[in-house]
Amino acid sequence: MKGLDIVVPVYNEGEQLLPWLQQVTSYLQIGDRLVIVDASDASDSADTKSLKDFIANHKSLHYLLAEKGRAVQMNAGAEYLLTIEDYTPELFWFLHSDSVLSKQHLDYLRRFDALPVWGRFDVRLSSRSLPAIIISAFINLRSRLTQVMTGDQGIFIRADIFQQLGGYSLIPLMEDVEISKRLRKIAKADCAGPVLKTSARRWQKNGWLKTVLLMWQLRFMYWRGVSADELAKKYYGK
């Protein structure tokens, strides 16, 4: 590969993002590009001087402002990469900023001679509790069987296929599920990479069982045809 093209949507994370970004930057090589797509509120976005200074001092890093919404932000990041002069992206990797990366994850994507159409990583929630272990295993098994992935799993998509599909659908929730269902019609996902650790914060805050039941309910409602707007209201408690 010529380089990795990583898109990270963020919202109101401010300077908290800096330690994560410093760590990830240490794994980047010449030719890699990492785009932070920020949809923060104006007051929060203004309070990111150290973050913006750090990004400005690294050629591999880029910073964009976009409207709020992961689908909107991820599409904006991919579109930006496609407009870089004399450069054609090969693979888009969409990451959440609470994903705990290691050099292994980037090395895994670099190893491809023939790029897969798409793929994701097994996920492990950051808590060491028994519910976290069980839920992580269930998420990984379910996604392998159904070929429907979540954004927490670090979805990567071949750039030409992403363009062919028109990117993520502009919906406020389930954009990862929706694009998975289109991608699985084209090819089976690559799921052989190392485990990607992600934050268990939301699960711990809202309760393991309550969160599991909510996720199942949202997926069932989505399957029944309930609009993504209604699902987003339920998910975010609005």
Order of alpha helices (4+ residues) and beta strands (2+ residues): beta-alpha-beta-alpha-alpha-beta-alpha-beta-beta-alpha-beta-beta-alpha-beta-alpha-alpha-beta-alpha-alpha-alpha
